[in-house]
């Protein structure tokens, strides 16, 4: 019988001088979790790892005081699948959420999502399979190891002008990306127009996304839409507050090209409301729900059910966060791709060391679990927590 022996959390800094239109990252932290089991595979004890995405702070208090104790205090048999030979992520998720009222997701969804990532990592390792293949099996799908990725960057930074911005974007193209993203809304509309035009000249036939990080009121969002619609952008991302569905719906009247949002919606109910009331268009727009921030993969599967029920293809989902968990979901459940941070938020962003980007596509390696052990700098940090 598989047993969880311990759940460990450490809060780590991922601070930098970058900023987007809404926040700076000078005090940003991240929670790293290790779930230690009594199971041995290939001569090593199975440990599942998880962490939360950037932009939301570490959740050590909630993890240590509320959610981890519920798992550790539960009857071990209640956390296992029917065979008793592996963990059951859904049963563990239900254990974490016992005595939690619905709604008001707040930071709770981040704490649960961080632990959930570690649970799925351990589950796939115990099964001896890459997570993306395990997910495909469970859903009766054929996994596709090739995943579209785009390079996210283009943050505002002290002393960083358009030349430095263009050089950053060129560095992503040099590493195999054909789609890149920059921030907008942290400068004047005229300055942002200059930044966009400079980047478009530099990247040539590559594709450009722009991201306002929810900064704009309706008037400003529309003003930007009227400016942006003259450029061949891949998408216009998160113009206004993530819960202002009326703003998003109105914006569609002024911006005919693709838009993207959803990274700051943390439940399948919020996703469903966006699709009901946000004016999102299933033939062109993109959904960016991030499992690491929204109660984890167990909840993300319910979100995908809501997406399909609304008549959308999972190919319209390209999650926020740039982590390997979403890469596995994309490969296993047929999403449209994943965000990537080639330089930022290391060692948590990026891919296993052997993975290369070619024309904005990567091929998933056949590593058990999520594949963290294949990224040497990240695994070094994880191993410290488990030992």
Secondary structure as UniProt FT lines:
FT   STRAND          4..13
FT   TURN            26..27
FT   STRAND          29..41
FT   TURN            42..43
FT   STRAND          44..51
FT   TURN            54..55
FT   HELIX           60..62
FT   HELIX           63..67
FT   HELIX           68..73
FT   HELIX           76..79
FT   TURN            82..83
FT   HELIX           89..96
FT   TURN            97..99
FT   TURN            106..107
FT   HELIX           108..127
FT   HELIX           131..139
FT   STRAND          146..152
FT   TURN            158..159
FT   HELIX           162..174
FT   TURN            175..176
FT   STRAND          179..183
FT   HELIX           189..203
FT   TURN            204..205
FT   STRAND          207..211
FT   TURN            213..214
FT   HELIX           218..228
FT   TURN            229..230
FT   STRAND          235..237
FT   TURN            242..243
FT   HELIX           245..251
FT   TURN            252..254
FT   STRAND          259..261
FT   TURN            263..264
FT   HELIX           268..277
FT   TURN            282..284
FT   STRAND          286..287
FT   TURN            291..295
FT   HELIX           296..309
FT   TURN            310..311
FT   HELIX           314..316
FT   STRAND          317..319
FT   HELIX           324..333
FT   STRAND          337..340
FT   TURN            346..348
FT   TURN            353..354
FT   TURN            359..360
FT   STRAND          361..363
FT   HELIX           372..374
FT   HELIX           376..386
//
